[in-house]
Amino acid sequence: MTTRELDLDKLFAARLQAARARPYLATALFALHTVESRRVPTMAVDRHWRCYVSPGFVDRTPVEELAGVWVHEVSHLLRDHHGRSDRVARERGLTGPGERLRMNIAADCEINDDVFGDGLVKPEGVVDPAFLRLPEGQLMEDYLRQFQLGPLTQELAWLDCGSGADGLEREWELGPDGAHGLSEQERDAVRFRVAQGIKGRPGSAPEGWRRWAEEAFHPPQPWRELLGAAVRSAASAPGAGEDYSYGRPSRRSAGVPGTVLPSLRRRPPRVSVIIDTSGSVSDAELGSALLEVAAISRAVGGRRDLVTVVSCDAAANVAHPLCRAEGISLVGGGGTDLRTGFGTALRRRPGPDVIVVLTDGQTPWPSSRPPCRTVVGLFSRHHSGTTWIEDDPDYVPAAPPDWARVVEIG
């Protein structure tokens, strides 16, 4: 028997057809370096933008189907499935090859629900959401929560799209020091060029790719870490939680005989949390706000007696001392005027050192800066459709004032 050689003419003809069918992916398709490998079942990619190709798979697969496989494999890299899989594995404690196979399957579902058609032929047995009886249009992380390995997936043990799909390096990959890999800067440049192409002609790309391009230009921020850092920064700033006390006389008293001077002492800061409970804030966002209240109490040292909560729509309710976040009654559902919430928080004695506001931003703001630091956690909104409508269809809320530290809550 003779060893079958890789038919590069056929493989590259399929890549050209893929670029014609999906012109916005052309930069990424031609950035992949091809590596012949008899250890991969079909085609696979590593995180360094090398594409490993089985000669036998190319020989038995029509060009029309190979074009779809090209698009499938480069989609894993563009959507950062290797990095996302690594993060999910750390966050959820997922280990072992079985969990990585699940990640590969979930990533395939994210890609394959809108890859085929319009010039790309769908091969038999392709893994898509319908194959697992799941809804379309979701992300890899969502699909990963909805299925386990079992009867539906027992025939997918062969599936292996490489470390570019699930983050786990293979023995047959060339690794970070191998030839023809792209540097991190080159990979980012490719993603940016593809995102530019999609944003320039959004009507030619499916919804999943338009969403990806938007995030490529405006990547999501780790808002929980940012919000926690903003609260800690405000609480530890000069003046916050500081007061004069005669409990320990000042050392300067020695310079003023017969006089006792107070010393400046630092105490844990008092925090007042204002939660927007108007009708424009969803139940899910209110639930998230309660979780943030618990996180805020940890950010200031766990002193729950120093944290109070004010629920506010057009009118503010009583400030509740924090005992348990889940026991807080959030009353509201009408219009929005957080100025009343600021007033209630500032009238409390002793007054707060930091005010944290959790809101969607559809509110008037105080005209003057409060006598304490302010952090605003802003529930994200898109200025389109009916999202901004309250009483006036032309209403656009004012941005939070410059004196507030703003963190967008994703």
PADO-81533 format. One record per residue (C-alpha): residue in one letter; chain; x, y, z. Coordinates in Angstrom, 2 decimals. Each point is the difference from the previous one (the first is absolute). Example, Ala and Ser with C-alpha at 12.3 -4.5 7.8 and 13.67 -1.06 7.14 Angstrom:
# PADO-81533
PT  resn  chain     east    north       up
PT     a      A    12.30    -4.50     7.80
PT     s      A     1.37     3.44    -0.66
//
This chain:
# PADO-81533
PT  resn  chain     east    north       up
PT     m      A     0.00     0.00     0.00
PT     t      A     1.19     3.51    -0.78
PT     t      A    -0.36     2.89     2.40
PT     r      A    -2.60     2.48    -1.23
PT     e      A     1.38     3.52    -0.43
PT     l      A    -1.93     3.10     0.97
PT     d      A    -1.85     1.39    -3.03
PT     l      A     0.93     3.66     0.46
PT     d      A    -1.68     1.08    -3.24
PT     k      A    -3.35    -1.33     1.19
PT     l      A     0.50     1.36     3.52
PT     f      A     0.89     3.50    -1.19
PT     a      A    -2.81     0.01    -2.56
PT     a      A    -2.36    -0.65     2.91
PT     r      A     1.55     2.88     1.94
PT     l      A    -0.49     2.32    -2.98
PT     q      A    -3.65    -1.05    -0.21
PT     a      A    -0.37     0.67     3.75
PT     a      A     1.43     3.50    -0.46
PT     r      A    -2.42     0.69    -2.87
PT     a      A    -2.96    -1.21     2.07
PT     r      A     1.10     1.91     3.13
PT     p      A     2.15     2.91    -1.25
PT     y      A     0.15     1.61     3.44
PT     l      A     1.95    -3.07     1.23
PT     a      A     2.56     0.06    -2.84
PT     t      A     2.77     1.62     2.08
PT     a      A    -0.32    -2.70     2.65
PT     l      A    -0.27    -2.88    -2.47
PT     f      A     3.23     0.96    -1.77
PT     a      A     1.79     0.66     3.32
PT     l      A    -0.23    -3.71     0.91
PT     h      A     3.12    -2.05    -0.69
PT     t      A    -0.73    -3.52    -1.21
PT     v      A     1.74    -2.98     1.64
PT     e      A    -0.45    -3.52    -1.37
PT     s      A    -0.84    -2.46     2.78
PT     r      A    -1.20    -3.60     0.01
PT     r      A    -0.85     0.18     3.69
PT     v      A    -3.05     2.24    -0.37
PT     p      A    -3.32    -1.54    -1.08
PT     t      A    -1.01     2.90    -2.28
PT     m      A     1.37     3.54     0.43
PT     a      A     1.06     1.71     3.22
PT     v      A     1.60     3.24     1.14
PT     d      A     2.31     0.96     2.84
PT     r      A    -0.08     3.29     1.88
PT     h      A     2.96     1.24    -2.06
PT     w      A    -2.00     0.02    -3.24
PT     r      A     1.33    -3.17    -1.58
PT     c      A    -2.49    -2.23    -1.80
PT     y      A     0.73    -3.77     0.16
PT     v      A    -1.51    -1.94    -2.90
PT     s      A    -0.52    -3.72    -0.55
PT     p      A     0.90    -1.02    -3.61
PT     g      A    -2.64    -2.74     0.05
PT     f      A    -2.71     2.42     1.09
PT     v      A     0.84     2.40    -2.82
PT     d      A     0.02    -2.85    -2.52
PT     r      A    -3.49    -1.28     0.88
PT     t      A    -1.73     3.37     0.63
PT     p      A    -1.50     2.11    -2.81
PT     v      A     1.39     3.49    -0.48
PT     e      A    -3.37     1.53     0.91
PT     e      A     0.06    -1.67     3.42
PT     l      A     3.70     0.75     0.56
PT     a      A    -0.79     3.68    -0.43
PT     g      A    -2.42    -0.19     2.93
PT     v      A     2.61    -1.78     2.14
PT     w      A     2.49     2.81    -0.71
PT     v      A    -2.52     2.55     1.27
PT     h      A    -0.81    -2.19     3.00
PT     e      A     3.60    -0.38     1.12
PT     v      A     0.95     3.67    -0.39
PT     s      A    -3.16     0.93     1.93
PT     h      A     1.36    -1.81     3.06
PT     l      A     3.05     2.27    -0.04
PT     l      A    -1.80     3.25    -0.75
PT     r      A    -2.48    -0.60     2.82
PT     d      A     2.82    -0.83     2.43
PT     h      A    -1.45    -3.37     0.95
PT     h      A     3.36    -1.13     1.40
PT     g      A     0.23     2.97     2.38
PT     r      A    -3.66    -0.20     0.97
PT     s      A     0.29    -3.75     0.65
PT     d      A     2.97     0.58     2.30
PT     r      A    -1.97     2.62     1.96
PT     v      A    -3.07    -2.23     0.29
PT     a      A     2.15    -2.92     1.15
PT     r      A     1.51     2.13     2.78
PT     e      A    -3.29     1.55     1.09
PT     r      A    -2.02    -3.23     0.05
PT     g      A     2.73    -2.41     1.01
PT     l      A    -0.24    -2.04    -3.21
PT     t      A     2.87    -2.42    -0.55
PT     g      A     0.83    -2.97    -2.18
PT     p      A    -0.40    -0.86    -3.68
PT     g      A    -3.75    -0.65     0.36
PT     e      A    -0.64     3.59     1.07
PT     r      A     2.18     1.30    -2.82
PT     l      A    -2.02    -2.09    -2.44
PT     r      A    -3.15     1.62     1.37
PT     m      A     1.58     3.41    -0.57
PT     n      A     0.84    -0.95    -3.59
PT     i      A    -3.59    -1.12    -0.58
PT     a      A    -1.40     3.19     1.58
PT     a      A     2.34     2.14    -2.11
PT     d      A    -1.13    -1.86    -3.14
PT     c      A    -3.63     0.74     0.90
PT     e      A     0.78     3.71     0.30
PT     i      A     1.61     0.02    -3.45
PT     n      A    -2.08    -2.44    -2.03
PT     d      A    -3.42     1.56     0.53
PT     d      A     0.78     2.67    -2.62
PT     v      A     3.07    -1.22    -1.94
PT     f      A    -1.65    -1.85    -2.85
PT     g      A    -2.14     1.15    -2.90
PT     d      A     0.65     2.83    -2.46
PT     g      A     2.75    -1.92    -1.79
PT     l      A     1.16    -2.34     2.79
PT     v      A    -1.31    -3.58     0.02
PT     k      A    -0.94    -1.57     3.33
PT     p      A     1.69    -3.43     0.40
PT     e      A    -1.85    -3.00     1.38
PT     g      A     0.26    -0.54     3.74
PT     v      A     1.06     3.56     0.77
PT     v      A    -0.27     0.93     3.69
PT     d      A    -2.47     2.86     0.41
PT     p      A    -2.58     0.99     2.65
PT     a      A    -2.75    -1.98    -1.76
PT     f      A     2.15    -3.14     0.29
PT     l      A    -0.08     0.41     3.81
PT     r      A    -3.62     1.24     0.01
PT     l      A     1.09     3.42     1.23
PT     p      A    -1.05     3.51    -1.16
PT     e      A     2.07     1.92    -2.52
PT     g      A     1.78     3.33     0.43
PT     q      A     1.71    -0.64     3.36
PT     l      A     3.63     0.12     1.04
PT     m      A     2.35    -2.85     0.83
PT     e      A    -0.27     0.73     3.74
PT     d      A    -3.81    -0.24    -0.19
PT     y      A     0.00    -3.30    -1.90
PT     l      A     2.54    -1.46     2.42
PT     r      A    -2.51     0.35     2.85
PT     q      A    -2.78    -1.77    -1.91
PT     f      A     1.38    -3.41    -0.88
PT     q      A     2.20    -2.79     1.31
PT     l      A     1.77    -2.83    -1.82
PT     g      A    -2.51    -2.77    -0.54
PT     p      A    -2.01    -1.86    -2.65
PT     l      A    -0.24     3.01    -2.32
PT     t      A     3.75     0.59     0.06
PT     q      A     1.41    -3.53     0.20
PT     e      A     0.81     0.03    -3.73
PT     l      A     2.00     3.24     0.31
PT     a      A     3.03    -1.47     1.80
PT     w      A     2.00     0.47    -3.23
PT     l      A    -0.64     3.76    -0.03
PT     d      A     3.23     1.94     0.33
PT     c      A     0.33     3.57    -1.28
PT     g      A     3.30     0.50     1.84
PT     s      A     1.06     2.35     2.76
PT     g      A    -1.43     2.89    -1.99
PT     a      A    -3.47    -1.29     0.91
PT     d      A     0.36    -1.08     3.64
PT     g      A     3.36     1.35     1.23
PT     l      A     1.59    -3.41     0.71
PT     e      A     3.30    -0.47    -1.89
PT     r      A     0.45    -3.25    -1.95
PT     e      A     3.13    -2.11    -0.44
PT     w      A    -0.15     0.46    -3.76
PT     e      A    -0.06     3.80     0.15
PT     l      A     3.18     2.01    -0.59
PT     g      A    -0.48     2.08     3.15
PT     p      A     0.94     3.62     0.72
PT     d      A     3.59    -0.44    -1.22
PT     g      A    -0.88    -1.74    -3.27
PT     a      A     0.33     1.57    -3.42
PT     h      A    -2.61     2.14    -1.78
PT     g      A    -2.05     0.95     3.06
PT     l      A    -1.45     3.50     0.29
PT     s      A     1.06     2.26     2.84
PT     e      A    -2.61     1.42     2.35
PT     q      A     0.23     3.37    -1.75
PT     e      A    -0.48    -1.61    -3.43
PT     r      A    -3.04    -1.93     1.24
PT     d      A    -1.55     3.18     1.39
PT     a      A     0.67     1.77    -3.30
PT     v      A    -1.80    -2.77    -1.92
PT     r      A    -3.02     0.17     2.30
PT     f      A    -0.14     3.77    -0.35
PT     r      A     0.10    -0.17    -3.81
PT     v      A    -2.80    -2.58    -0.03
PT     a      A    -2.08     2.10     2.40
PT     q      A     0.57     3.04    -2.23
PT     g      A    -1.31    -1.94    -3.00
PT     i      A    -3.12    -1.08     1.87
PT     k      A    -0.69     3.48     1.37
PT     g      A     0.52     1.51    -3.46
PT     r      A    -2.63    -2.24    -1.61
PT     p      A    -2.17    -1.26     2.88
PT     g      A    -2.85    -1.11    -2.27
PT     s      A     2.07    -2.85    -1.46
PT     a      A     0.88    -1.64     3.35
PT     p      A    -2.20    -2.14     2.29
PT     e      A    -1.08     1.37     3.38
PT     g      A     2.59    -2.09     1.86
PT     w      A     2.85     1.57    -1.98
PT     r      A    -1.39     3.52     0.38
PT     r      A    -0.15    -0.52     3.76
PT     w      A     3.57    -1.29    -0.01
PT     a      A     1.23     2.99    -2.02
PT     e      A    -1.64     2.43     2.42
PT     e      A     1.76    -1.65     2.94
PT     a      A     3.30    -0.04    -1.91
PT     f      A    -0.15     3.81    -0.21
PT     h      A    -1.44     0.41     3.51
PT     p      A     1.18    -3.01     2.03
PT     p      A    -2.00    -0.75     3.17
PT     q      A     1.65     1.14     3.20
PT     p      A     0.29    -2.06     3.19
PT     w      A    -2.61     2.23     1.64
PT     r      A    -0.16    -1.84     3.32
PT     e      A     3.71     0.57     0.57
PT     l      A    -0.28     3.60    -1.21
PT     l      A    -2.97     0.74     2.27
PT     g      A     1.69    -1.56     3.00
PT     a      A     3.20     1.93    -0.69
PT     a      A    -1.94     3.26    -0.38
PT     v      A    -1.76    -0.52     3.36
PT     r      A     3.24    -0.92     1.76
PT     s      A     1.77     3.00    -1.53
PT     a      A    -2.77     2.37     1.09
PT     a      A    -0.14    -1.50     3.49
PT     s      A     3.76     0.25     0.54
PT     a      A     0.45     3.49    -1.47
PT     p      A     1.22     2.82     2.28
PT     g      A    -2.88     1.36     2.06
PT     a      A    -2.19    -3.09    -0.26
PT     g      A    -0.51    -1.59     3.41
PT     e      A     2.19     2.59     1.77
PT     d      A    -0.97     2.10     3.02
PT     y      A     1.60     1.70     2.98
PT     s      A    -0.13    -1.79     3.34
PT     y      A     1.03     0.83     3.55
PT     g      A     0.35    -3.71     0.70
PT     r      A     3.70     0.39    -0.76
PT     p      A     1.38     3.54     0.33
PT     s      A     2.00     1.42    -2.86
PT     r      A     3.79    -0.01     0.30
PT     r      A    -0.16     3.69    -0.78
PT     s      A    -1.53     0.57     3.45
PT     a      A     3.54     0.12     1.39
PT     g      A     0.56     3.25    -1.88
PT     v      A    -3.06     1.65     1.59
PT     p      A     0.38    -0.37     3.79
PT     g      A    -3.28    -0.32     1.87
PT     t      A    -1.97    -0.89    -3.13
PT     v      A    -1.14    -3.42    -1.17
PT     l      A    -0.26    -0.25    -3.81
PT     p      A    -1.94    -2.79    -1.69
PT     s      A     1.76    -2.37    -2.38
PT     l      A    -1.20    -0.97    -3.47
PT     r      A    -1.17    -3.59     0.13
PT     r      A    -1.06    -2.27    -2.84
PT     r      A    -3.08    -2.19     0.40
PT     p      A    -1.70    -2.38    -2.46
PT     p      A    -1.92     2.09    -2.56
PT     r      A    -3.78     0.18    -0.04
PT     v      A    -1.55    -0.92    -3.37
PT     s      A    -3.53     0.77    -1.20
PT     v      A    -1.23    -2.03    -2.99
PT     i      A    -2.82     1.52    -2.08
PT     i      A    -1.79    -2.62    -2.16
PT     d      A    -2.13     1.15    -2.92
PT     t      A    -3.32    -1.89     0.29
PT     s      A    -1.84     1.78    -2.82
PT     g      A    -1.99    -1.84    -2.65
PT     s      A     2.87     0.21    -2.50
PT     v      A     2.21    -2.25     2.17
PT     s      A    -0.62    -3.72    -0.46
PT     d      A    -0.40    -2.60     2.74
PT     a      A     3.27    -1.60    -1.12
PT     e      A     1.80     3.33     0.43
PT     l      A    -1.52     0.46     3.45
PT     g      A     1.26    -3.46     0.92
PT     s      A     3.43     0.97    -1.28
PT     a      A    -0.18     3.20     2.09
PT     l      A    -0.57    -2.04     3.17
PT     l      A     3.05    -2.11    -0.81
PT     e      A     2.02     3.18    -0.42
PT     v      A    -1.19     1.25     3.40
PT     a      A     1.50    -3.10     1.61
PT     a      A     3.20     0.51    -2.01
PT     i      A     0.16     3.65     1.07
PT     s      A    -0.20    -1.01     3.66
PT     r      A     3.01    -2.27    -0.57
PT     a      A     1.85     2.80    -1.80
PT     v      A    -0.18     2.18     3.12
PT     g      A     1.19    -2.67     2.40
PT     g      A    -3.19    -1.96     0.62
PT     r      A    -1.51     2.53     2.43
PT     r      A    -3.66    -0.37    -0.96
PT     d      A    -1.04     2.44     2.71
PT     l      A     1.74     2.73    -2.00
PT     v      A    -1.95    -0.72    -3.23
PT     t      A    -3.53     1.32    -0.56
PT     v      A    -2.30    -0.57    -2.98
PT     v      A    -2.51     2.46    -1.48
PT     s      A    -2.48    -1.27    -2.62
PT     c      A    -1.12     2.84    -2.25
PT     d      A    -2.19     0.61    -3.03
PT     a      A    -1.67     3.44    -0.12
PT     a      A     0.01     0.03     3.82
PT     a      A     2.53    -1.41     2.43
PT     n      A    -0.85    -2.54     2.67
PT     v      A     1.50    -0.37     3.44
PT     a      A     3.71    -0.75     0.19
PT     h      A     0.38    -3.59     1.21
PT     p      A     3.08    -1.10     1.93
PT     l      A     1.52    -3.04    -1.66
PT     c      A    -0.59    -3.31     1.78
PT     r      A    -0.37    -2.44    -2.88
PT     a      A    -0.10     1.15    -3.63
PT     e      A    -2.79    -2.45    -0.85
PT     g      A    -2.14     1.46     2.81
PT     i      A    -0.10     3.53    -1.43
PT     s      A    -3.41     1.12    -1.22
PT     l      A     0.31     1.81    -3.35
PT     v      A    -3.12     2.12    -0.40
PT     g      A    -0.78     1.93    -3.18
PT     g      A    -1.03    -0.48    -3.59
PT     g      A    -0.97     3.52    -1.07
PT     g      A     2.01     2.81    -1.58
PT     t      A     3.54     0.92     0.91
PT     d      A     1.45     2.90     2.00
PT     l      A     3.11    -1.01     1.89
PT     r      A     0.39     3.50     1.41
PT     t      A    -2.40    -1.08     2.73
PT     g      A     2.21    -3.00     0.70
PT     f      A     3.04     2.25     0.40
PT     g      A    -1.99     2.21     2.36
PT     t      A    -1.07    -2.93     2.17
PT     a      A     3.52    -1.40     0.16
PT     l      A     1.57     3.36     0.89
PT     r      A    -2.56     0.78     2.72
PT     r      A     0.90    -3.14     1.90
PT     r      A     2.14     0.58     3.09
PT     p      A     2.80    -0.66     0.08
PT     g      A     0.29     0.75    -3.71
PT     p      A     1.65    -2.31    -2.54
PT     d      A     3.61     0.27    -1.10
PT     v      A    -0.81    -1.67    -3.34
PT     i      A    -3.22    -0.22    -2.03
PT     v      A    -0.35    -2.88    -2.47
PT     v      A    -2.83     0.31    -2.55
PT     l      A    -1.22    -3.04    -1.97
PT     t      A    -2.20     1.25    -2.85
PT     d      A    -0.75    -0.14    -3.72
PT     g      A     0.71     3.73    -0.22
PT     q      A    -3.51     1.07    -1.03
PT     t      A    -0.22     2.64     2.72
PT     p      A     0.76     3.64     0.75
PT     w      A     3.13     0.48     2.11
PT     p      A     0.71     2.41     2.88
PT     s      A     1.03     3.43    -1.25
PT     s      A     2.85     0.28     2.49
PT     r      A     2.68    -2.40     1.15
PT     p      A    -0.87    -1.80     3.26
PT     p      A     2.40     0.39     2.95
PT     c      A     1.31    -3.55    -0.46
PT     r      A     1.41    -2.15    -2.78
PT     t      A    -2.43    -1.60    -2.44
PT     v      A     0.29    -3.21    -2.05
PT     v      A    -2.64    -0.80    -2.65
PT     g      A    -0.57    -3.58    -1.17
PT     l      A    -1.82     0.51    -3.30
PT     f      A    -2.13    -2.83    -1.41
PT     s      A     0.84    -0.11    -3.71
PT     r      A    -2.56     1.27    -2.48
PT     h      A     0.01     0.38    -3.81
PT     h      A    -1.49     3.13    -1.49
PT     s      A    -2.33    -1.71    -2.41
PT     g      A    -3.61    -1.13    -0.32
PT     t      A    -2.08     0.41     3.15
PT     t      A     2.84    -0.42     2.46
PT     w      A     0.15     3.68     0.90
PT     i      A    -3.74     0.70    -0.05
PT     e      A    -1.57     1.13     3.26
PT     d      A    -2.67     2.70    -0.36
PT     d      A     1.59     1.74    -3.00
PT     p      A     0.95    -2.06    -3.10
PT     d      A     2.79     2.52    -0.71
PT     y      A     1.38    -0.20     3.54
PT     v      A     3.73    -0.59     0.29
PT     p      A     1.38    -0.07     3.55
PT     a      A     2.81     2.29     1.06
PT     a      A     3.34    -1.63     0.68
PT     p      A     1.07    -0.30     3.64
PT     p      A     1.74     3.17     1.23
PT     d      A     3.75     0.45    -0.23
PT     w      A     0.43    -0.18     3.77
PT     a      A    -1.12    -3.66     0.05
PT     r      A     2.22    -2.98    -0.74
PT     v      A    -1.99    -2.04    -2.56
PT     v      A     0.31    -3.77    -0.62
PT     e      A    -2.22    -1.60    -2.64
PT     i      A    -1.61    -3.21     1.25
PT     g      A    -0.10    -2.54    -2.82
//
